[in-house]
Amino acid sequence: MTDQSKIRNFSIVAHIDHGKSTLADRLIAVTGGLTNREMREQVLDNMDIEKERGITIKAQTVRLEYNAKDGETYILNLMDTPGHVDFAYEVSRSLSACEGSILVVDASQGVEAQTLANVYQAIDHDHEIVPVLNKIDLPAADTERVKAQIEDVIGLDTSDAVECSAKSGIGIEDVLEAIVRRLPPPAEADANAPLKGMLVDAWYDTYMGVVVLFRVMEGTIKKGMRIRTMNTGASYTVDKVGVFKPKPTDVASVGPGEVGFFTASIKEVADAAVGDTVTEDKRPTEKALPGFKPAQPVVFCGIFPVDAADFDDLRDAMGRLRLNDASFSYEMETSAALGFGFRCGFLGLLHLEIIQERLEREFDLDLITTAPSVVYTLSMRDGEQIQLHNPADMPDVMNIEHIEEPWIKATIMTPDDYLGGILKLCQDRRGIQTALTYVGQRAMVEYELPLNEVVFDFYDRLKSVSKGYASFDYQGIGLREGDLVKMSILVNDDPVDALSMLVHRNNAESRGRQMVERLKDLIPRHMFKIPVQAAIGGRIIARETIAAMRKDVTAKCYGGDASRKRKLLDKQKKGKKRMRQFGKVEIPQEAFIAALKMDDS
């Protein structure tokens, strides 16, 4: 059993791209976790997408042994956390499993929106924080300015901040020393007490089944022990206990304050919910660890196979992804236009993008994704509350008392030059400004925004308005009543379910106008005129007409009386009228895909 005063559990928090994973790599290399031959970039990022995009999706952990300058050997448990807002819950659980954090700030970029979000989370968990300035070897690095910024914005003392460059290996020893000296060891706990551990993460391994990453608060976990998860209530027998160095290494037991993994023939990742408390089956601990909440999907969209024959493959692929990502949920749905598919729930837009990419990449599927939407809460006149996932399922308006939609609080940091464009963008999206402050040369704006205005293309717009300099971070602030209406699209007087959406009454006309103009270009011409309309209830708010293709019926009249031509044209007119009554409009798949893609507005 390791002496608890020699253990340090810490996580690395930073904004996206400030060098969390690179610093983790460097720490592993210096402490001899891997040989030079085994070292590669982004050791802890296992997925191809993580490597390509340079983002961390899953929280990873590694146990390092460090011989400090005071002659003692310390056990360092490092948690590499995702920096992105969609995985904030995972971050919060990883932080609860640690006692301290390293705050990595890019010495050339300074403090950004997510730096703040993640630091505040660490402060909420009572963490000791060591500021580390990374990338000091860059020509644009300005350490004094960034130190002053950290002090101004976050309020951390930076007089003994560590300066390093993870890429070139400068100052890594100093970082390790700072971890050992300044971060606290885990609180003293009894190794013989009933087991109390926290589930930090779980994933599916083809050979071992579900692998659970956990942190022991008190007690000890051994092989062959019967354990129980307190929130789900299921019990399992532990098959294997080990630690990551970063390679999985089996150990006899994991004691208080340590971080390790176990396998216990758990079938699905969903059974091992992140944040749950693990205890002994025979002598359980009195109360579970606080802070557990199941993952709540925020954004929903439909995923359909391009080729209907791939539906079974898509279903299998969804099942397998669900094994690895418990926060992703799906249920079957059918659409008149797109056939069989699934309605899926995600934690945010990046999560949606990653799942879609993994389905296409890992399982070789061609998919259509409908426009993302959020969950609305409908309060009915009879007192019932309904969750509306798909606008097509909206009940009769007369029975609805009011509609509530989710809102978020967004923090945007931007250089001053782009502030005007960003304020206009937020205003257009029904935003309510709550604060505007300056952090050095950069403006920090806080807005309250409806989530359905953000899920479409807000992020892309923000990036293009600010030439990529603005950083964006958000958190949910609950539901608010909104004046929302269902906009239906009618093609030749037939409503098209797949294209209906909920919009704010003030924006309905412009949205409807855009939609019908777009469909006019996308739907091919038929032998008869086709009206394309956007409607709210029974009121048409926008219309375009797709002209008919005409056969030249008078071509064979050569000379002769004009009444002959007239007669033929009248006959054609009657035929067109009848055709319009009985004719069916074929809307090609491509038109749907293009219409459902993000708005270009």
C-alpha positions as CSV (number, residue, x, y, z in Angstrom):
1,M,0.0,0.0,0.0
2,T,1.4,3.4,-0.9
3,D,1.9,6.0,1.8
4,Q,-0.8,8.5,1.3
5,S,1.4,11.5,1.9
6,K,3.4,10.5,-1.2
7,I,0.4,10.5,-3.5
8,R,-0.5,13.5,-5.7
9,N,-3.7,13.5,-7.7
10,F,-4.0,16.3,-10.2
11,S,-5.6,17.3,-13.4
12,I,-4.5,19.6,-16.2
13,V,-7.0,22.3,-17.0
14,A,-6.7,24.7,-20.0
15,H,-8.5,26.2,-23.0
16,I,-8.5,24.1,-26.2
17,D,-5.1,24.0,-27.9
18,H,-3.1,25.5,-25.0
19,G,-1.0,22.3,-24.7
20,K,-2.6,20.0,-22.1
21,S,-2.0,16.8,-24.0
22,T,1.5,17.8,-25.0
23,L,2.4,18.6,-21.4
24,A,1.0,15.3,-20.3
25,D,3.2,13.6,-22.9
26,R,6.3,15.4,-21.7
27,L,5.6,14.5,-18.0
28,I,5.3,10.8,-19.0
29,A,8.5,10.9,-21.0
30,V,10.5,12.6,-18.1
31,T,9.3,10.2,-15.4
32,G,10.0,7.2,-17.5
33,G,6.5,6.1,-18.0
34,L,7.3,4.9,-21.5
35,T,10.6,4.3,-23.2
36,N,11.7,6.6,-26.0
37,R,10.7,4.0,-28.6
38,E,7.1,3.9,-27.3
39,M,6.7,7.6,-27.1
40,R,4.5,9.3,-29.7
41,E,2.7,12.6,-29.8
42,Q,-0.6,12.7,-27.8
43,V,0.0,9.5,-26.0
44,L,-3.2,9.8,-24.0
45,D,-5.5,10.5,-27.0
46,N,-6.4,7.1,-28.4
47,M,-8.9,7.9,-31.1
48,D,-7.9,9.0,-34.7
49,I,-10.3,12.0,-34.5
50,E,-8.6,13.1,-31.2
51,K,-5.2,13.0,-32.9
52,E,-6.3,14.8,-36.1
53,R,-8.3,17.5,-34.5
54,G,-5.9,17.9,-31.6
55,I,-8.8,17.7,-29.1
56,T,-9.2,15.4,-26.2
57,I,-12.7,13.7,-26.0
58,K,-12.3,11.1,-23.3
59,A,-10.6,11.9,-19.9
60,Q,-7.5,9.8,-19.6
61,T,-5.4,9.0,-16.6
62,V,-1.8,7.8,-16.0
63,R,0.2,6.9,-12.9
64,L,3.8,8.3,-12.8
65,E,6.6,7.6,-10.4
66,Y,8.8,10.6,-9.8
67,N,12.0,10.8,-7.8
68,A,11.9,14.3,-6.4
69,K,14.9,16.4,-5.4
70,D,14.2,15.7,-1.7
71,G,15.1,12.1,-2.4
72,E,11.6,10.7,-1.9
73,T,9.6,8.8,-4.6
74,Y,6.1,10.2,-5.2
75,I,3.2,8.6,-7.0
76,L,1.6,11.2,-9.4
77,N,-1.8,10.4,-10.8
78,L,-2.4,12.7,-13.8
79,M,-5.9,13.1,-15.3
80,D,-5.9,14.6,-18.8
81,T,-9.4,16.2,-19.1
82,P,-11.2,17.4,-22.2
83,G,-11.2,21.2,-22.6
84,H,-14.4,21.4,-24.6
85,V,-17.6,22.7,-23.1
86,D,-19.7,19.7,-24.4
87,F,-17.8,17.4,-22.0
88,A,-18.0,19.7,-19.0
89,Y,-19.6,17.0,-16.9
90,E,-16.7,14.6,-17.5
91,V,-14.4,17.4,-16.5
92,S,-16.2,18.0,-13.3
93,R,-16.0,14.3,-12.3
94,S,-12.3,14.2,-13.1
95,L,-11.8,17.3,-11.0
96,S,-13.7,15.8,-8.0
97,A,-11.3,12.8,-8.1
98,C,-8.2,15.1,-7.7
99,E,-6.9,17.5,-5.0
100,G,-5.1,19.9,-7.2
101,S,-4.9,21.3,-10.7
102,I,-2.3,22.6,-13.1
103,L,-3.6,25.6,-15.0
104,V,-1.9,25.7,-18.4
105,V,-2.1,29.0,-20.1
106,D,-0.5,29.7,-23.5
107,A,2.1,32.4,-23.1
108,S,1.3,33.9,-26.5
109,Q,-2.5,33.7,-26.4
110,G,-3.3,34.5,-22.7
111,V,-6.5,33.7,-20.8
112,E,-9.4,32.5,-22.9
113,A,-13.1,31.7,-22.3
114,Q,-12.6,28.1,-21.4
115,T,-9.6,28.7,-19.3
116,L,-12.0,30.7,-17.1
117,A,-14.8,28.1,-17.2
118,N,-12.4,25.2,-16.2
119,V,-10.5,27.2,-13.6
120,Y,-13.7,28.2,-11.9
121,Q,-14.8,24.6,-11.9
122,A,-11.4,23.7,-10.2
123,I,-11.9,26.5,-7.6
124,D,-15.4,25.1,-6.9
125,H,-13.9,21.8,-6.1
126,D,-11.5,23.5,-3.6
127,H,-8.4,22.7,-5.6
128,E,-5.0,24.0,-5.1
129,I,-4.0,25.5,-8.4
130,V,-0.5,25.9,-9.9
131,P,-0.3,28.3,-12.9
132,V,1.9,27.1,-15.7
133,L,2.8,29.3,-18.6
134,N,3.3,27.1,-21.7
135,K,4.9,27.8,-25.1
136,I,7.5,30.3,-23.7
137,D,9.8,29.5,-26.6
138,L,7.4,31.1,-29.1
139,P,8.5,34.5,-30.4
140,A,5.0,35.9,-29.6
141,A,5.2,34.8,-25.9
142,D,4.8,37.6,-23.4
143,T,5.0,36.0,-19.9
144,E,4.7,39.2,-17.9
145,R,1.5,40.3,-19.8
146,V,-0.1,36.8,-19.3
147,K,0.8,36.7,-15.6
148,A,-0.8,40.1,-15.1
149,Q,-3.8,38.8,-17.0
150,I,-4.2,35.7,-14.8
151,E,-4.0,37.9,-11.7
152,D,-6.5,40.4,-13.0
153,V,-9.1,38.0,-14.4
154,I,-8.8,34.9,-12.2
155,G,-7.2,36.3,-9.1
156,L,-4.4,33.7,-8.8
157,D,-1.0,34.7,-7.4
158,T,1.5,34.2,-10.3
159,S,4.7,35.2,-8.4
160,D,5.8,31.6,-8.4
161,A,4.1,30.6,-11.7
162,V,6.1,27.9,-13.6
163,E,7.3,28.8,-17.1
164,C,7.9,25.9,-19.5
165,S,7.6,24.7,-23.1
166,A,6.1,21.3,-23.4
167,K,7.1,21.0,-27.0
168,S,10.8,21.5,-26.4
169,G,11.0,20.1,-22.9
170,I,12.1,23.4,-21.1
171,G,11.1,23.7,-17.4
172,I,9.4,20.2,-17.2
173,E,11.4,19.4,-14.0
174,D,10.1,22.6,-12.4
175,V,6.5,21.6,-13.2
176,L,7.1,18.2,-11.5
177,E,8.7,19.8,-8.5
178,A,5.8,22.3,-8.2
179,I,3.3,19.4,-8.3
180,V,5.1,17.6,-5.5
181,R,5.7,20.7,-3.3
182,R,2.6,22.8,-3.8
183,L,-0.3,20.3,-4.4
184,P,-1.7,18.6,-1.3
185,P,-1.8,14.9,-0.8
186,P,-5.2,13.1,-0.5
187,A,-6.9,13.4,2.9
188,E,-6.0,10.7,5.3
189,A,-8.5,7.8,5.0
190,D,-8.7,4.3,6.5
191,A,-7.7,1.5,4.2
192,N,-9.9,-1.0,6.2
193,A,-13.1,1.1,6.1
194,P,-15.9,0.1,3.8
195,L,-15.0,0.8,0.2
196,K,-16.0,4.2,-1.2
197,G,-14.8,5.0,-4.7
198,M,-15.9,7.3,-7.5
199,L,-16.4,6.2,-11.1
200,V,-14.4,8.7,-13.2
201,D,-14.9,7.2,-16.6
202,A,-15.8,3.9,-18.4
203,W,-15.2,2.6,-21.9
204,Y,-15.5,-0.6,-23.8
205,D,-12.5,-2.7,-24.6
206,T,-12.9,-5.5,-27.1
207,Y,-10.9,-8.0,-25.0
208,M,-11.8,-7.0,-21.4
209,G,-15.4,-5.7,-21.8
210,V,-16.2,-2.5,-19.9
211,V,-13.1,-1.0,-18.2
212,V,-13.9,1.3,-15.3
213,L,-11.6,4.1,-14.2
214,F,-12.1,5.0,-10.5
215,R,-10.7,6.9,-7.6
216,V,-10.7,5.3,-4.1
217,M,-11.7,7.7,-1.4
218,E,-11.6,5.2,1.5
219,G,-11.3,1.4,1.9
220,T,-9.5,-0.9,-0.6
221,I,-10.5,-2.7,-3.8
222,K,-9.1,-6.1,-4.6
223,K,-9.5,-8.8,-7.2
224,G,-12.5,-11.2,-6.5
225,M,-14.3,-8.6,-4.3
226,R,-18.1,-8.2,-4.7
227,I,-18.9,-4.6,-5.4
228,R,-22.0,-2.5,-6.0
229,T,-22.7,0.8,-7.8
230,M,-24.9,2.9,-5.5
231,N,-27.0,4.8,-8.0
232,T,-27.8,2.0,-10.4
233,G,-27.9,-0.6,-7.7
234,A,-26.2,-3.4,-9.7
235,S,-23.6,-5.7,-8.1
236,Y,-20.5,-7.3,-9.8
237,T,-17.5,-9.4,-8.9
238,V,-14.1,-7.7,-9.7
239,D,-12.1,-9.7,-12.2
240,K,-9.1,-7.5,-12.5
241,V,-7.6,-4.4,-10.7
242,G,-4.8,-2.4,-12.2
243,V,-3.3,1.1,-12.9
244,F,-2.3,2.8,-16.1
245,K,1.5,3.6,-16.4
246,P,0.3,4.5,-19.3
247,K,0.2,0.8,-20.2
248,P,-2.4,-1.1,-18.2
249,T,-0.5,-2.9,-15.4
250,D,-2.2,-5.3,-13.0
251,V,-1.9,-4.7,-9.2
252,A,-3.1,-6.7,-6.2
253,S,-5.1,-3.9,-4.7
254,V,-5.8,-0.1,-5.0
255,G,-6.0,1.8,-1.7
256,P,-7.3,5.1,-0.4
257,G,-6.2,8.2,-2.5
258,E,-5.1,6.1,-5.5
259,V,-6.5,6.0,-9.0
260,G,-6.8,2.8,-10.9
261,F,-9.1,0.7,-13.1
262,F,-11.1,-2.5,-12.7
263,T,-13.1,-4.9,-14.9
264,A,-16.0,-6.8,-13.6
265,S,-17.9,-8.4,-16.5
266,I,-20.1,-5.2,-16.8
267,K,-22.0,-5.6,-20.1
268,E,-22.6,-2.0,-21.1
269,V,-20.9,1.4,-20.4
270,A,-24.4,2.7,-19.6
271,D,-24.4,0.5,-16.5
272,A,-21.3,2.3,-15.2
273,A,-22.4,5.9,-15.1
274,V,-19.7,8.5,-14.7
275,G,-19.9,10.0,-11.2
276,D,-21.5,7.0,-9.5
277,T,-20.2,5.7,-6.2
278,V,-18.7,2.1,-6.0
279,T,-18.9,0.3,-2.6
280,E,-18.7,-3.2,-1.2
281,D,-21.8,-5.3,-1.6
282,K,-21.6,-6.9,1.8
283,R,-20.7,-3.8,3.9
284,P,-21.7,-0.7,1.9
285,T,-20.6,2.8,2.8
286,E,-23.3,5.0,4.5
287,K,-23.8,7.6,1.9
288,A,-22.9,8.0,-1.8
289,L,-20.5,10.7,-3.0
290,P,-22.2,14.0,-3.9
291,G,-22.5,15.5,-7.3
292,F,-23.7,12.6,-9.3
293,K,-26.1,13.5,-12.1
294,P,-26.9,11.4,-15.2
295,A,-25.8,12.9,-18.6
296,Q,-28.6,15.0,-20.1
297,P,-28.7,15.3,-23.9
298,V,-29.2,18.9,-25.0
299,V,-29.2,18.8,-28.8
300,F,-31.2,16.4,-30.9
301,C,-31.1,15.5,-34.5
302,G,-32.2,12.7,-36.9
303,I,-29.6,10.5,-38.5
304,F,-30.8,8.5,-41.5
305,P,-28.8,6.2,-43.9
306,V,-28.6,7.5,-47.5
307,D,-29.3,4.0,-48.7
308,A,-32.2,2.3,-46.9
309,A,-30.4,-1.0,-47.1
310,D,-27.8,0.2,-44.6
311,F,-30.4,0.6,-41.8
312,D,-29.4,-2.6,-40.0
313,D,-25.7,-1.7,-40.2
314,L,-26.5,1.8,-38.8
315,R,-28.4,0.2,-35.9
316,D,-25.5,-2.1,-35.1
317,A,-23.1,0.8,-35.3
318,M,-25.3,2.9,-32.9
319,G,-25.4,0.0,-30.4
320,R,-21.6,-0.3,-30.5
321,L,-21.0,3.5,-30.1
322,R,-23.4,3.5,-27.2
323,L,-21.2,0.8,-25.6
324,N,-18.4,3.4,-25.6
325,D,-20.3,6.6,-25.0
326,A,-23.0,6.5,-22.4
327,S,-24.0,10.1,-22.9
328,F,-25.2,9.4,-26.4
329,S,-28.9,8.3,-26.6
330,Y,-30.9,7.2,-29.7
331,E,-34.4,5.9,-30.5
332,M,-35.9,4.8,-33.8
333,E,-37.9,7.2,-35.9
334,T,-39.5,7.1,-39.4
335,S,-39.8,10.0,-41.8
336,A,-42.0,10.2,-44.9
337,A,-39.1,11.8,-46.7
338,L,-36.1,10.1,-45.4
339,G,-37.3,6.6,-44.5
340,F,-36.1,4.7,-41.4
341,G,-33.5,6.2,-39.1
342,F,-32.8,7.3,-35.5
343,R,-33.5,10.3,-33.4
344,C,-30.3,10.9,-31.4
345,G,-29.5,13.0,-28.4
346,F,-26.1,14.7,-27.8
347,L,-24.4,16.8,-25.2
348,G,-23.7,19.6,-27.6
349,L,-22.7,20.3,-31.2
350,L,-19.1,19.1,-31.0
351,H,-20.4,15.8,-29.5
352,L,-22.9,15.5,-32.5
353,E,-20.1,16.2,-35.0
354,I,-17.8,13.6,-33.4
355,I,-20.5,10.9,-33.2
356,Q,-21.4,11.5,-36.9
357,E,-17.8,11.4,-37.9
358,R,-17.2,8.2,-36.0
359,L,-20.2,6.5,-37.6
360,E,-19.0,7.4,-41.0
361,R,-15.4,6.6,-40.4
362,E,-15.4,3.5,-38.1
363,F,-18.4,1.8,-39.7
364,D,-18.2,3.1,-43.2
365,L,-21.7,4.5,-43.5
366,D,-23.2,7.2,-45.7
367,L,-25.5,9.3,-43.5
368,I,-28.0,12.2,-43.7
369,T,-28.2,14.4,-40.6
370,T,-31.2,16.6,-40.2
371,A,-30.9,20.1,-38.8
372,P,-30.2,19.9,-35.0
373,S,-33.0,21.0,-32.7
374,V,-33.4,21.3,-28.9
375,V,-36.0,19.8,-26.5
376,Y,-38.9,22.1,-25.8
377,T,-41.2,21.7,-22.8
378,L,-44.9,22.2,-23.6
379,S,-47.3,23.0,-20.8
380,M,-50.8,21.9,-21.8
381,R,-54.1,23.4,-20.7
382,D,-54.9,20.3,-18.7
383,G,-51.8,20.7,-16.6
384,E,-49.7,18.0,-18.3
385,Q,-46.1,18.7,-19.4
386,I,-44.8,17.2,-22.6
387,Q,-41.2,17.1,-23.8
388,L,-41.1,17.8,-27.6
389,H,-38.1,16.4,-29.4
390,N,-39.4,16.6,-32.9
391,P,-41.4,19.6,-34.2
392,A,-43.4,17.3,-36.5
393,D,-45.0,15.7,-33.3
394,M,-46.4,19.0,-32.0
395,P,-49.9,18.7,-30.6
396,D,-52.8,21.0,-31.5
397,V,-51.9,24.7,-30.6
398,M,-55.2,25.2,-29.0
399,N,-54.4,22.7,-26.2
400,I,-51.0,24.4,-25.4
401,E,-50.8,26.9,-22.6
402,H,-47.2,28.0,-23.3
403,I,-43.9,26.7,-24.7
404,E,-40.6,26.8,-22.8
405,E,-37.2,26.6,-24.4
406,P,-33.8,26.0,-23.0
407,W,-31.5,29.1,-22.5
408,I,-27.8,29.3,-22.1
409,K,-25.3,31.8,-20.6
410,A,-22.6,32.4,-23.2
411,T,-19.2,33.9,-22.4
412,I,-17.4,35.3,-25.5
413,M,-13.9,36.7,-25.4
414,T,-12.7,38.6,-28.4
415,P,-10.1,41.2,-29.5
416,D,-11.7,44.6,-29.5
417,D,-11.7,45.0,-33.3
418,Y,-14.4,42.4,-33.7
419,L,-16.7,43.4,-30.9
420,G,-19.3,45.2,-33.0
421,G,-19.9,42.3,-35.3
422,I,-20.2,39.9,-32.4
423,L,-22.7,42.1,-30.5
424,K,-24.8,42.3,-33.7
425,L,-24.7,38.6,-34.1
426,C,-25.9,38.0,-30.6
427,Q,-28.6,40.6,-30.9
428,D,-29.9,39.0,-34.1
429,R,-30.1,35.7,-32.2
430,R,-32.4,37.2,-29.5
431,G,-29.5,37.5,-27.1
432,I,-29.8,39.6,-23.9
433,Q,-26.5,41.2,-22.9
434,T,-25.6,40.8,-19.2
435,A,-22.0,42.1,-18.9
436,L,-19.2,43.6,-20.9
437,T,-15.8,43.9,-19.3
438,Y,-12.2,44.2,-20.5
439,V,-9.4,41.8,-19.9
440,G,-6.3,43.6,-21.0
441,Q,-6.8,44.2,-24.8
442,R,-9.7,41.8,-25.0
443,A,-13.3,42.3,-24.4
444,M,-15.4,39.7,-22.5
445,V,-19.1,39.7,-23.3
446,E,-21.7,37.7,-21.4
447,Y,-25.0,37.0,-23.1
448,E,-28.1,35.0,-22.4
449,L,-29.2,33.3,-25.5
450,P,-31.8,30.7,-26.5
451,L,-30.1,27.4,-27.2
452,N,-32.1,26.8,-30.4
453,E,-30.5,29.9,-31.9
454,V,-27.0,28.6,-31.0
455,V,-27.3,25.0,-32.3
456,F,-27.7,25.9,-35.9
457,D,-24.6,27.7,-37.0
458,F,-23.8,30.2,-34.3
459,Y,-20.3,28.9,-33.7
460,D,-19.3,29.0,-37.4
461,R,-20.7,32.5,-37.7
462,L,-18.9,33.7,-34.6
463,K,-15.6,32.3,-36.0
464,S,-16.1,34.0,-39.3
465,V,-17.1,37.4,-37.8
466,S,-14.0,37.4,-35.5
467,K,-11.6,35.8,-38.1
468,G,-11.3,32.8,-35.7
469,Y,-10.0,34.9,-32.7
470,A,-13.1,34.8,-30.5
471,S,-13.5,32.0,-28.0
472,F,-16.9,30.8,-26.8
473,D,-18.0,29.0,-23.8
474,Y,-21.5,28.3,-22.5
475,Q,-23.5,26.7,-19.7
476,G,-27.3,26.0,-19.4
477,I,-29.4,28.3,-17.3
478,G,-32.7,26.5,-17.5
479,L,-36.0,27.0,-19.3
480,R,-37.8,30.2,-20.2
481,E,-41.1,30.8,-21.8
482,G,-40.9,31.8,-25.4
483,D,-43.3,33.0,-28.2
484,L,-42.6,30.0,-30.4
485,V,-44.6,28.9,-33.4
486,K,-44.4,25.8,-35.6
487,M,-43.6,26.6,-39.2
488,S,-44.7,24.0,-41.7
489,I,-43.5,23.8,-45.3
490,L,-46.2,22.9,-47.9
491,V,-45.2,21.6,-51.3
492,N,-48.2,21.5,-53.7
493,D,-50.5,21.9,-50.6
494,D,-49.0,18.8,-48.9
495,P,-47.2,19.4,-45.6
496,V,-43.6,18.0,-45.6
497,D,-42.9,16.7,-42.0
498,A,-39.2,16.5,-42.2
499,L,-38.9,20.3,-42.9
500,S,-41.2,21.6,-40.1
501,M,-39.4,23.5,-37.3
502,L,-40.2,25.6,-34.3
503,V,-39.2,29.3,-34.7
504,H,-39.7,32.5,-32.8
505,R,-42.7,34.4,-34.0
506,N,-40.6,37.5,-34.9
507,N,-38.1,35.5,-37.0
508,A,-40.7,33.2,-38.6
509,E,-41.2,35.3,-41.8
510,S,-37.6,35.7,-42.7
511,R,-36.9,32.0,-41.9
512,G,-39.9,30.9,-44.0
513,R,-38.8,33.2,-46.9
514,Q,-35.3,31.7,-46.8
515,M,-36.7,28.1,-46.8
516,V,-39.1,28.5,-49.7
517,E,-36.5,30.4,-51.8
518,R,-34.1,27.6,-51.2
519,L,-36.6,24.9,-52.0
520,K,-37.6,26.6,-55.2
521,D,-34.0,26.1,-56.5
522,L,-33.7,22.6,-55.2
523,I,-37.0,20.9,-56.3
524,P,-36.8,20.0,-60.0
525,R,-39.5,21.3,-62.4
526,H,-42.5,19.1,-63.1
527,M,-45.1,19.2,-65.9
528,F,-47.3,21.4,-63.7
529,K,-46.9,24.5,-61.5
530,I,-45.9,23.7,-57.9
531,P,-46.5,26.2,-55.2
532,V,-44.0,26.0,-52.3
533,Q,-45.4,27.7,-49.1
534,A,-44.3,28.3,-45.5
535,A,-47.2,28.4,-43.1
536,I,-47.9,29.0,-39.5
537,G,-51.1,27.2,-38.6
538,G,-53.4,28.1,-41.4
539,R,-51.7,31.4,-42.4
540,I,-49.3,31.4,-45.3
541,I,-46.3,33.6,-44.6
542,A,-44.1,33.0,-47.7
543,R,-44.7,31.5,-51.2
544,E,-42.7,30.7,-54.3
545,T,-43.9,29.0,-57.4
546,I,-41.9,26.5,-59.4
547,A,-42.8,27.1,-63.0
548,A,-44.1,24.2,-65.1
549,M,-42.3,22.5,-67.9
550,R,-44.3,23.0,-71.1
551,K,-44.5,20.9,-74.2
552,D,-44.8,23.0,-77.3
553,V,-48.2,21.6,-78.5
554,T,-48.6,24.1,-81.3
555,A,-45.4,23.0,-83.1
556,K,-47.3,20.8,-85.5
557,C,-49.7,23.6,-86.6
558,Y,-48.2,25.0,-89.7
559,G,-50.1,28.0,-91.0
560,G,-54.0,27.8,-90.8
561,D,-56.3,29.5,-88.4
562,A,-55.3,30.9,-85.0
563,S,-58.3,29.2,-83.4
564,R,-56.7,25.8,-84.0
565,K,-53.7,26.9,-81.9
566,R,-56.0,28.4,-79.2
567,K,-57.9,25.1,-79.0
568,L,-54.7,23.1,-78.5
569,L,-53.5,25.5,-75.8
570,D,-56.8,25.4,-73.9
571,K,-56.7,21.7,-74.0
572,Q,-53.2,21.8,-72.6
573,K,-54.3,24.2,-69.9
574,K,-57.1,21.8,-68.8
575,G,-54.7,18.9,-68.7
576,K,-52.2,20.9,-66.5
577,K,-55.1,21.8,-64.1
578,R,-56.1,18.1,-63.8
579,M,-52.4,17.1,-63.5
580,R,-51.9,19.5,-60.6
581,Q,-54.8,18.0,-58.8
582,F,-53.6,14.4,-59.1
583,G,-49.9,14.9,-59.7
584,K,-47.4,13.9,-57.1
585,V,-44.3,16.0,-56.5
586,E,-41.1,14.0,-56.2
587,I,-38.7,15.7,-53.9
588,P,-35.3,14.3,-54.4
589,Q,-33.1,13.2,-51.5
590,E,-30.5,15.8,-52.3
591,A,-33.1,18.6,-52.0
592,F,-33.9,17.4,-48.5
593,I,-30.3,17.2,-47.5
594,A,-29.5,20.7,-48.8
595,A,-32.7,22.2,-47.2
596,L,-31.9,20.7,-43.9
597,K,-28.3,21.8,-43.8
598,M,-27.4,24.7,-41.7
599,D,-28.9,28.0,-42.7
600,D,-26.7,30.2,-44.9
601,S,-28.3,33.3,-43.5
